[in-house]
Amino acid sequence: MRKRSVIALMEQFLQNLTSLVSSANGFIWGVYFLIPLLCGTGLFFTIRLGGVQFTKFGAGWKRLFGNFSLSGKEAGKHGMSSFQAVATAIAAQVGTGNLVGAMTALIMGGPGAIFWMWLAALAGMATNFAEASIAQIYKTKDDSGQTVGGPAYYISEGLKNKVGDGFAKFLAGFFAIAIILALGFMGNMVQANSISDAFQNAFHIPTWVTGAVLAVIAGIIFMGGVKRIASVTEKVVPIMAIVYIVVGLIVVIINAAQIPEMFAMIFKGAFNPKAVWGGALGFGMGRAVRYGVARGLFSNEAGMGSTPHAHAVADVKHPVEQGVLGIVAVFIDTFIVLNVTVFTVLSSGVVQFEGSEPTMKGIKLVQEAFSQHLFGSTFGYLFIAVCLLFFAFSTIIGWYYFGETNIRYLFGTKGLIPYQLLVVIFIFVGSLLKIDLVWELTDFFNGIMVIPNLIALLFLSGTVAKILKDYNKGLPYDASQYK
């Protein structure tokens, strides 16, 4: 009896904690805090950099395809190739957010949420340019000679003459701890959980088996360091994205007659959600904005401070050369991969309600959309399970690497083995649990790590503007001129 009481108390405690963190996230990711901060920062950089996401859009694609390779120059202490860096960044961006997150926005915010997702991404492309460029300027070498960089480095070095050395180091340490918790530990738990659930549904494989396999493979990649991480991402990311996009477009083409109605739902829903299916759900425009922007930013990570870790170590001659790839990375994540998910589901008409409750949610919506049109009813479930494996596993690799960079910042190389072991354990445990609390904590730490990153970006916006102006003039690059 006593044991049952303890278990009941623990369950109640966890429920209360989940509710508390969920309430905090409602504010952090709401229309009065991160949404205006992130979108405002994107708009600020759009104006200050002269619409860089438009003026350098073509240059970004040219550079992407000019550096495209499934087996490029071997990464090492010098860093990665430009393509390997953007592949690692996209690996982190293209994950469960493009499948599960997109469906959360669609169901909770209505079709109009997708419109606001597009606007947020459009602004975020300018922010990501700034992040990638400034990360290049402040990259350095750690105690082992490994090239490293990212927000912790540009916060501590870039802000010390503006806000004081002590406060700059505090902000950098705060960011480093938050991203290790958000992505390295809890974020990778939820990615592993998504994979194990999908494989149990599609192939009836026990979650512990999937978790064990994921943990072992991830551990092998982690121990191989930046060399193995770059080698995996440059191969997995292009292949997984192309296959998913092609198959998704086939479904959309099959449902081509529904495309005009689909776009009508998105644009009507953006300003009048009740004109679509909002009447049944009882939400208004504010909810469409909130879920569209929040889920969109969570998916493409612009302004959150995660992807600069990859862009920082790219071996390029000028920071702007990597900055333009930051623009392309956000575009690929939101306007290509995420849109394929949304268009497939909306054109298939699989979103149905019983009263105010949807008949299907999350990944099942995507699986059902594919199942209705391709090779029998089971194919969609199997195909999406496999896609989710590659999407989420590539995110695990990217998020591990971002956490590793901050472990190096805080503890040096002596912290790497304990960190690797902990991440492997978290991956296995995450595959077994129903982790609503972990999802909420991931959102929470993702939210608070944005704050020091945006402070640094805004303080260093003059540096970003100057380096872009000098690049456009064809002036040679010297990092010391900008620090």
DAQUISUL-V555165 format. One record per pair of residues at least 12 apart in sequence whose C-alpha atoms are under 8 Angstrom apart, sorted by the first residue. I is the first residue (numbers start at 1). J is the second residue. If there is no record, write none. Layout:
BEGIN
<<I & J> <I & J>>
END
This chain:
BEGIN
<<14 & 437> <17 & 437> <18 & 436> <18 & 437> <18 & 440> <21 & 437> <21 & 440> <21 & 441> <21 & 444> <22 & 440> <24 & 444> <25 & 440> <25 & 443> <25 & 444> <25 & 447> <28 & 444> <28 & 447> <28 & 448> <29 & 290> <29 & 294> <29 & 447> <30 & 290> <30 & 294> <31 & 286> <31 & 289> <31 & 290> <34 & 447> <35 & 290> <35 & 293> <35 & 294> <38 & 124> <38 & 303> <38 & 454> <39 & 120> <39 & 123> <39 & 124> <41 & 127> <41 & 454> <41 & 458> <42 & 123> <42 & 124> <42 & 125> <42 & 126> <42 & 127> <43 & 123> <43 & 126> <45 & 126> <45 & 127> <45 & 130> <45 & 461> <46 & 123> <46 & 126> <46 & 127> <48 & 465> <49 & 126> <49 & 465> <49 & 468> <51 & 126> <52 & 126> <52 & 129> <53 & 122> <53 & 125> <53 & 126> <53 & 129> <53 & 324> <53 & 327> <56 & 324> <57 & 324> <57 & 327> <57 & 328> <59 & 324> <60 & 321> <60 & 324> <60 & 325> <60 & 327> <60 & 328> <61 & 325> <61 & 328> <63 & 321> <63 & 325> <64 & 83> <64 & 325> <67 & 82> <67 & 83> <68 & 83> <69 & 83> <69 & 234> <70 & 234> <70 & 235> <71 & 231> <71 & 234> <71 & 235> <72 & 84> <72 & 234> <74 & 227> <74 & 231> <75 & 226> <75 & 227> <75 & 228> <75 & 230> <75 & 231> <76 & 146> <76 & 226> <76 & 227> <77 & 145> <77 & 146> <77 & 147> <77 & 226> <78 & 146> <78 & 147> <78 & 313> <78 & 315> <79 & 146> <79 & 147> <79 & 148> <79 & 226> <79 & 313> <79 & 314> <79 & 315> <80 & 226> <80 & 227> <80 & 230> <80 & 313> <80 & 314> <80 & 315> <81 & 314> <81 & 315> <81 & 316> <82 & 311> <82 & 314> <82 & 315> <82 & 316> <82 & 322> <83 & 234> <83 & 314> <84 & 230> <84 & 231> <84 & 233> <84 & 234> <84 & 314> <85 & 230> <85 & 310> <85 & 311> <85 & 313> <85 & 314> <86 & 310> <86 & 311> <86 & 325> <86 & 326> <86 & 329> <87 & 230> <87 & 233> <87 & 234> <87 & 237> <87 & 238> <88 & 229> <88 & 230> <88 & 233> <88 & 234> <88 & 310> <88 & 398> <89 & 307> <89 & 308> <89 & 310> <89 & 311> <89 & 329> <89 & 398> <90 & 237> <90 & 329> <90 & 333> <91 & 233> <91 & 237> <91 & 391> <91 & 394> <91 & 395> <91 & 397> <91 & 398> <92 & 307> <92 & 394> <92 & 395> <92 & 396> <92 & 397> <92 & 398> <92 & 399> <93 & 299> <93 & 300> <93 & 301> <93 & 307> <93 & 330> <93 & 333> <93 & 395> <94 & 299> <94 & 300> <94 & 333> <94 & 337> <94 & 391> <94 & 392> <94 & 395> <95 & 191> <95 & 299> <95 & 388> <95 & 391> <95 & 392> <95 & 393> <95 & 394> <95 & 395> <96 & 191> <96 & 194> <96 & 388> <96 & 391> <96 & 392> <97 & 295> <97 & 298> <97 & 299> <98 & 299> <98 & 333> <98 & 334> <98 & 337> <98 & 338> <98 & 341> <99 & 338> <99 & 341> <99 & 362> <99 & 363> <99 & 366> <99 & 388> <100 & 362> <100 & 363> <101 & 295> <101 & 299> <101 & 362> <102 & 295> <102 & 296> <102 & 338> <102 & 341> <102 & 342> <103 & 342> <103 & 361> <103 & 362> <103 & 363> <103 & 365> <104 & 291> <104 & 295> <104 & 361> <104 & 362> <105 & 288> <105 & 291> <105 & 292> <105 & 295> <106 & 292> <106 & 342> <107 & 358> <107 & 361> <108 & 287> <108 & 288> <108 & 291> <109 & 283> <109 & 287> <109 & 288> <109 & 289> <109 & 290> <109 & 291> <109 & 292> <110 & 269> <110 & 273> <110 & 276> <110 & 277> <110 & 278> <110 & 288> <111 & 265> <111 & 266> <111 & 267> <111 & 269> <111 & 270> <111 & 273> <111 & 276> <111 & 288> <112 & 265> <112 & 266> <112 & 267> <112 & 268> <112 & 269> <112 & 270> <112 & 271> <112 & 273> <112 & 288> <112 & 289> <112 & 292> <113 & 266> <113 & 269> <113 & 270> <113 & 288> <113 & 289> <113 & 290> <113 & 291> <113 & 292> <113 & 293> <114 & 266> <114 & 270> <114 & 292> <115 & 266> <115 & 267> <115 & 270> <115 & 292> <116 & 270> <116 & 288> <116 & 289> <116 & 292> <116 & 293> <117 & 289> <117 & 292> <117 & 293> <117 & 294> <117 & 295> <117 & 296> <117 & 297> <117 & 334> <118 & 296> <118 & 334> <118 & 335> <119 & 293> <120 & 293> <120 & 296> <120 & 297> <121 & 296> <121 & 297> <121 & 300> <121 & 302> <121 & 330> <121 & 331> <121 & 334> <122 & 331> <124 & 297> <124 & 302> <124 & 303> <124 & 330> <125 & 302> <125 & 326> <125 & 327> <125 & 328> <125 & 330> <125 & 331> <126 & 327> <127 & 302> <127 & 303> <128 & 302> <128 & 303> <128 & 323> <128 & 326> <128 & 327> <128 & 330> <129 & 320> <129 & 323> <129 & 324> <129 & 325> <129 & 326> <129 & 327> <130 & 323> <130 & 457> <130 & 461> <130 & 464> <131 & 303> <131 & 305> <131 & 308> <131 & 323> <131 & 326> <131 & 457> <132 & 307> <132 & 308> <132 & 311> <132 & 312> <132 & 319> <132 & 322> <132 & 323> <132 & 326> <133 & 311> <133 & 312> <133 & 319> <133 & 320> <133 & 322> <133 & 323> <133 & 464> <134 & 154> <134 & 319> <134 & 460> <134 & 463> <134 & 464> <135 & 149> <135 & 150> <135 & 151> <135 & 153> <135 & 154> <135 & 308> <135 & 309> <135 & 311> <135 & 312> <136 & 149> <136 & 311> <136 & 312> <136 & 313> <136 & 314> <136 & 319> <136 & 322> <137 & 312> <137 & 319> <137 & 479> <137 & 482> <137 & 483> <138 & 150> <138 & 153> <138 & 154> <138 & 157> <138 & 158> <138 & 312> <138 & 479> <138 & 483> <139 & 153> <139 & 154> <139 & 312> <139 & 313> <142 & 408> <142 & 409> <142 & 412> <143 & 412> <143 & 413> <144 & 413> <147 & 313> <148 & 309> <148 & 312> <148 & 313> <148 & 405> <149 & 308> <149 & 309> <149 & 312> <149 & 313> <149 & 405> <150 & 305> <150 & 306> <150 & 308> <150 & 309> <150 & 310> <150 & 312> <150 & 405> <151 & 172> <151 & 175> <151 & 305> <151 & 308> <151 & 309> <151 & 453> <151 & 456> <152 & 171> <152 & 172> <152 & 173> <152 & 175> <152 & 176> <152 & 406> <152 & 409> <153 & 172> <153 & 409> <154 & 456> <155 & 168> <155 & 169> <155 & 171> <155 & 172> <155 & 452> <155 & 453> <155 & 456> <156 & 168> <156 & 169> <156 & 171> <156 & 172> <158 & 456> <158 & 460> <158 & 483> <159 & 456> <159 & 459> <159 & 460> <162 & 459> <171 & 452> <172 & 452> <173 & 410> <174 & 449> <174 & 452> <175 & 449> <175 & 450> <175 & 452> <175 & 453> <176 & 403> <176 & 406> <176 & 407> <176 & 409> <176 & 410> <177 & 406> <178 & 445> <178 & 446> <178 & 448> <178 & 449> <179 & 306> <179 & 402> <179 & 403> <179 & 406> <179 & 445> <179 & 446> <179 & 449> <180 & 402> <180 & 403> <180 & 404> <180 & 406> <180 & 407> <181 & 442> <181 & 445> <182 & 441> <182 & 442> <182 & 443> <182 & 444> <182 & 445> <182 & 446> <183 & 399> <183 & 400> <183 & 402> <183 & 403> <183 & 442> <183 & 446> <184 & 396> <184 & 399> <184 & 400> <184 & 401> <184 & 402> <184 & 403> <184 & 404> <184 & 423> <185 & 422> <185 & 423> <185 & 426> <185 & 427> <186 & 426> <186 & 438> <186 & 439> <186 & 441> <186 & 442> <187 & 399> <187 & 438> <187 & 439> <187 & 442> <188 & 395> <188 & 396> <188 & 399> <188 & 400> <188 & 423> <188 & 426> <188 & 427> <188 & 430> <189 & 426> <189 & 427> <189 & 428> <189 & 429> <189 & 430> <189 & 431> <189 & 438> <190 & 430> <190 & 431> <190 & 435> <190 & 438> <190 & 439> <191 & 392> <191 & 393> <191 & 395> <191 & 396> <191 & 430> <192 & 211> <192 & 214> <192 & 392> <192 & 393> <192 & 396> <192 & 427> <192 & 428> <192 & 430> <192 & 431> <193 & 430> <193 & 431> <193 & 432> <193 & 433> <193 & 434> <194 & 388> <194 & 392> <194 & 431> <195 & 210> <195 & 385> <195 & 388> <195 & 389> <195 & 392> <195 & 431> <196 & 208> <196 & 210> <196 & 211> <196 & 431> <196 & 432> <197 & 431> <198 & 385> <198 & 388> <199 & 385> <202 & 381> <202 & 382> <202 & 385> <203 & 382> <207 & 431> <207 & 432> <208 & 428> <208 & 431> <208 & 432> <210 & 431> <211 & 427> <211 & 428> <211 & 429> <211 & 430> <211 & 431> <211 & 432> <212 & 428> <214 & 427> <214 & 428> <215 & 424> <215 & 425> <215 & 427> <215 & 428> <216 & 424> <218 & 396> <218 & 397> <218 & 424> <219 & 420> <219 & 421> <219 & 424> <221 & 397> <222 & 397> <222 & 400> <222 & 420> <223 & 420> <226 & 401> <229 & 397> <229 & 398> <229 & 401> <233 & 394> <236 & 390> <236 & 394> <237 & 394> <240 & 387> <240 & 390> <240 & 391> <241 & 337> <244 & 337> <244 & 387> <245 & 336> <245 & 337> <245 & 340> <248 & 340> <248 & 341> <248 & 344> <248 & 370> <249 & 340> <249 & 344> <251 & 344> <251 & 348> <251 & 370> <251 & 373> <251 & 374> <252 & 343> <252 & 344> <252 & 347> <252 & 348> <254 & 373> <255 & 347> <255 & 348> <256 & 347> <258 & 347> <258 & 348> <259 & 347> <262 & 343> <262 & 346> <262 & 347> <269 & 285> <269 & 288> <270 & 285> <270 & 288> <270 & 289> <271 & 285> <272 & 284> <272 & 285> <273 & 285> <273 & 288> <280 & 355> <280 & 356> <281 & 356> <281 & 357> <296 & 334> <299 & 333> <299 & 334> <300 & 330> <300 & 333> <300 & 334> <302 & 330> <303 & 450> <303 & 453> <303 & 454> <304 & 446> <304 & 447> <304 & 449> <304 & 450> <304 & 453> <304 & 454> <305 & 449> <305 & 450> <305 & 453> <306 & 399> <306 & 402> <307 & 402> <309 & 402> <309 & 405> <310 & 402> <311 & 323> <311 & 326> <317 & 477> <318 & 471> <318 & 477> <319 & 467> <320 & 467> <320 & 468> <320 & 471> <341 & 366> <344 & 366> <344 & 369> <344 & 370> <345 & 365> <345 & 366> <345 & 369> <348 & 369> <348 & 372> <349 & 369> <350 & 365> <350 & 368> <350 & 369> <351 & 365> <364 & 381> <366 & 384> <367 & 380> <367 & 381> <367 & 383> <367 & 384> <368 & 380> <368 & 381> <370 & 384> <400 & 423> <404 & 416> <404 & 419> <407 & 419> <463 & 482> <467 & 482>>
END
